[in-house]
Amino acid sequence: MLNLKQNFINGKWVPSHTGNTREIINPFNQEVIAQATESDETDTISAIAAAREAFDEGEWSRTSATERAKKLHTITALIERDKEELAKLETLDTGKTVEESRGDMEDIAGVFRFYAELADKHGGELIDSPVPNTISKVVYEPVGVCGQITPWNYPLLQASWKLAPALAAGNTLIMKPSEITPLTTVKLFTLMDEAKLPKGVVNLVLGTGDTVGAELSANHDIDLISFTGGLNTGKKIMQSASSNVKKLALELGGKNPNIIFADADFDIAVDQALHAVFFHAGQICSAGTRLIIEEKIHDAFVQALVERVKNITLGNGFDASTQMGPIISKTHLNKVIQYVEDGKKEGATVAVGGQQPDNPNLQDGFFYLPTVLTNCTSNMRVVQNEGFGPVITVETFTTEQEAMQLANDSIYGLSGGVWTKDIAKAERCVSRMRMGTVWINDYNVYFPHAPWGGFKQSGIGRELGKQGLEEYQEVKHVYHNLQPDALNWF
């Protein structure tokens, strides 16, 4: 059993003020895999004070971008060195297949590498001044002290999306990982300690959102809050952050349409519709859980989809034959069960799945069968609400106009997909879909060079890309008069 009974504050591993601990559970078999410290507001305030001092009085924010980039490259190398250990910890903690976790580690190293390479290439610009004998320039400076709150579904990947740009920009930070999946984040902080970042630059506090997260959101020594998670929690963070008008970067999920036109490549679209939802048991904010199919191919498409779904292998993430792991926790499993039951009450039909598996080898885990619900309409709660599980709802359309109306009929606007061989049609659809990312003839593709974030209630701001760095920067205009003179106005 792992011992995670310390926070990382001001360059040292220190015990929590409370002495309380939490059991970390393997969702495959409910085995206790770690004891993690359960911190409170006092621990959080200590970490904030360390980050504040490190930013205001320390060297990091004044270190050259080139030197900061070298540290990020060092962290990248350490992640690559320990990527197999990290992948196994991620699977142990989340239940996802170890192949998925290995892919995550490659992506995480890529994120740190991208921001290491971008750090010294986004320092500012000269702008033309209309006044003779003056210099006008725009410079980018770090925001300050950042509170970062990460989710349980992609613990280390989401941490990297926040840590790497914040450090590249010269900020200091306090990170709070999800209290149920802290293993890889703790390991990453040991690597950043090994990389010898100055004390107080990175701080880690383990605990719940109600204590650690609430303090980060409300504390006036925090300049920016970055949060990935649920919509309701995001709204609470916005309210708390307003007390000192913190900068906000929020990614709050989605209910994402995957639109299949009749002229799409049928077999590839079926295969990708599976990948869009059942990867990591549907616990992905961008999951294409709203499958919207042109009516003329609906029956054939659903039949092909159902036959493929029946063959998905559930099991231990460490088994090579496993294609889909468990739901993250008993609490979340119950939410998924209720979500499907509510859909049935609204008139949805279970085409496949819709229950927990009866396989005796899976009875100790939090498993739910991959599920397809047909006869769905956009006014159903099961279509509008984010289920965050292995469940597809199926709607139909007859015209391009109707497809666009359905796609945009949501409070969310994170991502979506369009499947068609008609290039002009695809581009028309993309221009009308109110989402931060739209894939054409593909799904769930992302890389650090491209921004990630949503429209509408899917959040505020962007992660990844140049825009992800800019979230952690303040813009300053500097005007320098080379030949000052008196105005003689008064």
Residue pairs with C-beta under 8 A, 6 or more apart in sequence:
1 32
1 33
1 34
1 35
2 24
2 33
2 34
2 35
2 183
3 34
3 35
4 24
4 34
4 35
4 36
4 37
4 182
4 183
4 186
4 206
5 15
5 16
5 21
5 35
5 36
5 37
6 13
6 14
6 15
6 16
6 37
7 13
7 14
7 15
7 16
7 37
7 39
7 43
7 47
7 203
7 204
7 205
7 206
8 14
8 189
8 193
8 202
8 203
8 204
9 43
9 46
9 47
9 50
9 203
9 204
9 205
10 46
10 47
10 50
10 54
10 199
10 200
10 203
11 193
11 198
11 199
11 200
12 199
13 193
15 37
16 37
16 38
16 39
16 40
16 43
16 206
16 207
17 39
17 40
17 42
17 43
17 46
18 37
18 38
18 39
18 40
18 42
18 43
20 37
20 38
21 35
21 36
21 37
21 38
22 35
22 36
22 37
22 38
22 179
23 32
23 34
23 35
23 36
24 32
24 33
24 34
24 35
24 36
24 93
24 180
24 181
24 182
24 183
25 31
25 32
25 33
25 180
25 329
26 32
26 33
26 92
26 93
26 95
27 94
27 95
27 325
27 326
27 327
27 328
27 329
27 365
27 366
28 95
28 316
28 317
28 325
28 326
28 364
28 365
29 316
29 364
29 365
30 364
30 365
30 366
33 92
33 93
33 183
34 182
34 183
36 179
36 182
36 206
37 206
37 207
38 179
38 206
38 207
38 208
39 205
39 206
39 207
39 211
39 212
40 207
40 211
40 212
41 211
41 212
41 214
41 215
43 205
43 207
43 212
44 174
44 176
44 205
44 207
44 211
44 212
44 215
44 216
44 219
45 215
45 219
47 174
47 203
47 204
47 205
48 145
48 147
48 174
48 203
48 215
48 216
48 219
48 221
48 222
49 221
50 199
50 200
50 203
51 145
51 146
51 172
51 173
51 174
51 200
51 201
51 203
51 221
52 145
52 172
52 221
53 200
54 60
54 172
54 198
54 199
54 200
54 201
55 61
55 142
55 144
55 145
55 171
55 172
55 200
58 172
58 198
58 199
58 200
58 201
59 198
60 68
60 170
60 172
60 197
60 198
60 201
61 142
61 170
61 171
61 172
62 170
63 170
64 120
65 119
65 120
65 123
65 168
65 170
66 119
66 120
68 119
68 167
68 168
68 170
69 116
69 117
69 119
69 120
69 168
70 116
71 167
71 195
71 197
72 112
72 113
72 115
72 116
72 119
72 164
72 167
72 168
73 112
73 113
73 116
74 195
75 112
75 191
75 192
75 195
76 109
76 112
76 113
76 116
78 191
78 194
78 195
79 86
79 105
79 108
79 109
79 112
79 188
79 191
80 109
82 187
82 191
83 102
83 105
83 106
83 109
84 102
84 105
85 187
86 101
86 105
86 108
86 156
86 184
86 187
86 188
87 98
87 101
87 102
87 104
87 105
88 98
88 101
88 318
89 183
89 184
89 187
90 96
90 101
90 104
90 105
90 155
90 156
90 183
90 184
91 97
91 98
91 100
91 101
91 317
91 318
91 325
92 183
93 155
93 181
93 182
93 183
93 184
94 101
94 152
94 153
94 155
94 181
94 280
94 317
94 325
94 328
95 281
95 317
95 325
95 326
95 327
95 328
95 365
95 366
96 280
96 281
96 317
96 325
97 317
97 322
97 323
97 324
97 325
98 317
98 318
100 279
100 280
100 317
101 317
104 154
104 156
104 157
105 156
107 157
107 160
107 447
107 448
108 156
108 157
108 160
110 447
110 448
111 157
111 160
111 161
111 164
111 448
111 464
112 160
112 163
112 164
113 448
114 164
114 448
114 449
115 164
115 165
115 167
115 168
115 448
115 468
115 469
116 164
116 168
118 168
118 466
118 469
119 168
119 169
119 469
122 140
122 466
122 469
122 470
122 473
123 139
123 140
124 137
124 138
124 139
124 140
125 137
125 138
126 135
126 136
126 137
127 136
127 137
127 138
128 136
129 135
129 136
129 479
131 481
133 481
133 482
133 483
134 479
134 480
134 481
134 482
135 478
135 479
135 480
135 482
136 477
136 478
136 479
136 480
137 477
137 478
137 480
138 475
138 476
138 477
138 478
139 475
139 476
139 478
140 169
140 470
140 473
140 474
140 475
140 476
141 170
141 473
141 474
141 476
142 169
142 170
142 171
142 472
142 473
142 474
143 169
143 171
143 223
143 224
143 247
143 472
143 473
143 474
144 171
144 172
144 223
144 224
145 171
145 172
145 173
145 174
145 221
145 222
145 223
145 224
146 162
146 166
146 171
146 172
146 173
146 174
146 222
146 223
146 224
146 225
146 226
146 472
147 173
147 174
147 176
147 216
147 217
147 219
147 222
147 224
147 225
147 226
148 159
148 162
148 163
148 166
148 173
148 174
148 175
148 176
148 225
148 226
148 227
149 175
149 176
149 209
149 213
149 216
149 225
149 226
149 227
149 228
149 229
149 237
150 158
150 159
150 162
150 175
150 176
150 177
150 178
150 185
150 228
151 158
151 178
151 228
151 229
152 178
152 180
152 181
152 328
153 280
153 283
153 284
153 285
153 328
153 388
154 280
154 284
155 177
155 178
155 181
155 182
155 183
155 184
155 185
156 184
156 185
156 188
158 228
159 175
159 177
159 184
159 185
159 188
160 188
161 228
161 452
161 463
161 464
161 468
162 173
162 175
162 226
162 228
162 463
163 173
163 175
163 188
163 202
165 463
165 468
165 469
165 471
165 472
166 173
166 226
166 472
167 173
167 197
167 201
167 202
168 469
168 472
169 469
169 472
169 473
171 224
171 472
172 200
172 201
172 202
172 203
173 201
173 202
173 203
174 203
174 204
174 205
174 216
174 222
175 185
175 189
175 202
175 203
175 204
175 205
176 204
176 205
176 206
176 207
176 209
176 212
176 213
176 216
177 185
177 186
177 204
177 206
179 206
179 207
179 208
179 209
180 328
180 329
181 328
182 206
185 204
186 204
186 206
189 202
189 204
192 202
205 212
206 212
207 213
209 233
213 227
213 233
213 237
214 240
216 222
216 225
217 225
217 236
217 237
217 240
217 241
217 246
218 240
218 241
218 243
220 243
220 244
222 244
222 246
223 246
223 247
224 246
224 247
224 248
224 249
224 471
224 472
225 237
225 241
225 246
225 247
225 248
225 249
226 248
226 249
226 250
226 463
226 471
227 233
227 234
227 237
227 248
227 249
227 250
227 251
228 250
228 251
228 252
228 285
229 251
229 252
229 253
230 252
230 253
231 252
231 253
231 386
231 457
234 250
234 252
234 459
237 248
237 250
238 248
238 250
241 248
247 471
248 460
248 461
249 459
249 460
249 461
249 462
249 463
249 471
250 459
250 460
250 461
251 285
251 414
251 452
251 453
251 454
251 458
251 459
251 463
252 454
252 457
252 458
252 459
253 285
253 386
253 388
253 412
253 414
253 458
254 285
254 286
254 386
254 410
254 412
254 413
254 414
254 415
254 435
254 454
254 458
255 289
255 290
255 383
255 384
255 385
255 386
255 410
255 411
255 412
256 286
256 287
256 288
256 289
256 290
256 412
256 414
256 415
256 416
256 417
256 435
257 288
257 290
257 292
257 406
257 407
257 410
257 416
257 417
257 433
258 273
258 276
258 288
258 290
258 291
258 292
258 416
258 417
258 419
258 443
259 292
259 397
259 403
259 407
259 416
259 417
259 418
259 419
259 429
260 269
260 273
260 291
260 292
260 293
260 294
260 297
260 301
260 419
261 294
261 400
261 403
261 418
261 419
261 420
261 422
261 425
262 294
262 296
262 297
263 420
263 421
263 422
264 419
264 420
264 421
264 441
265 419
265 421
265 441
266 297
266 300
266 301
266 304
267 304
268 441
269 301
269 419
270 301
270 304
270 305
270 308
271 308
272 417
272 419
272 442
272 443
273 288
273 291
273 305
273 392
273 443
274 305
274 308
274 309
274 312
275 443
275 444
276 287
276 288
276 289
276 417
276 443
276 444
277 287
277 288
277 289
277 291
277 370
277 390
277 391
277 392
278 309
278 312
278 323
278 324
278 370
278 390
279 287
279 324
279 444
280 324
280 325
281 324
281 325
281 326
281 327
281 368
281 389
281 390
282 289
282 387
282 388
282 389
282 390
282 391
283 327
283 328
283 332
283 388
283 389
284 444
285 414
286 414
286 415
286 437
286 444
286 446
287 388
287 444
288 392
288 415
288 416
288 417
288 443
288 444
289 386
289 387
289 391
289 392
289 393
290 383
290 393
290 395
290 406
290 407
290 410
291 305
291 392
291 393
291 394
291 395
292 394
292 395
292 396
292 397
292 403
292 406
292 407
293 301
293 302
293 394
293 395
293 396
293 397
294 396
294 397
294 398
294 403
295 396
295 397
295 398
298 394
298 396
302 351
302 372
302 374
302 394
305 372
305 392
306 351
306 352
306 372
309 352
309 353
309 370
309 371
309 372
310 352
312 323
312 324
312 370
313 321
313 322
313 323
313 324
314 322
314 323
314 324
314 325
314 326
314 357
314 359
314 362
314 367
314 369
315 321
315 322
315 325
315 361
315 362
316 322
316 325
317 325
324 370
324 390
326 333
326 362
326 365
326 366
326 367
327 333
327 336
327 366
327 367
327 368
327 389
328 366
329 366
330 366
332 366
332 388
332 389
333 356
333 366
333 367
333 368
335 387
335 388
335 389
336 368
336 387
336 388
336 389
336 390
336 391
337 356
337 368
339 382
339 385
339 387
339 389
339 391
340 350
340 354
340 371
340 373
340 382
340 387
340 391
342 381
342 382
343 373
343 376
343 380
343 381
343 382
343 391
343 393
344 350
344 354
344 373
346 380
346 381
346 382
347 375
347 377
347 380
348 373
348 374
348 375
348 376
348 380
348 382
348 393
349 373
349 374
349 375
350 371
350 372
350 373
351 372
351 373
351 374
351 394
352 369
352 370
352 371
352 372
353 368
353 369
353 370
353 371
353 372
353 390
353 391
354 369
354 371
354 373
355 368
355 369
356 367
356 368
356 369
357 367
357 368
357 369
368 389
368 390
369 390
370 390
371 390
371 391
371 392
372 391
372 392
372 394
373 382
373 391
373 392
373 393
373 394
374 394
375 394
376 382
376 383
376 393
376 394
376 395
377 383
377 395
378 384
378 395
378 406
378 409
380 393
382 391
382 393
383 393
383 395
384 410
384 411
386 412
395 406
397 403
397 406
400 425
400 428
400 429
403 429
404 429
404 432
404 433
407 416
407 429
407 432
407 433
408 432
408 433
408 434
410 456
411 456
411 457
412 454
412 456
412 457
412 458
413 434
413 435
413 436
413 454
413 455
413 456
413 457
413 458
414 435
414 436
414 437
414 453
414 454
414 455
414 458
414 459
415 435
415 436
415 437
415 438
415 439
415 454
416 433
416 435
416 437
416 438
416 439
417 438
417 439
417 440
417 442
417 443
418 426
418 429
418 430
418 433
418 438
418 439
418 440
418 441
419 440
419 441
420 426
420 429
420 440
420 441
426 440
426 441
429 438
430 438
430 440
434 455
434 456
435 454
435 455
435 458
436 451
436 452
436 453
436 454
436 455
436 458
436 462
437 446
437 450
437 452
439 445
446 452
446 464
447 464
448 464
448 465
448 468
449 464
449 465
450 464
450 465
451 462
451 463
451 464
451 465
451 466
451 467
451 468
452 462
452 463
452 464
452 465
452 468
453 459
453 460
453 461
453 462
453 463
453 467
461 467
461 471
462 468
462 471
463 471
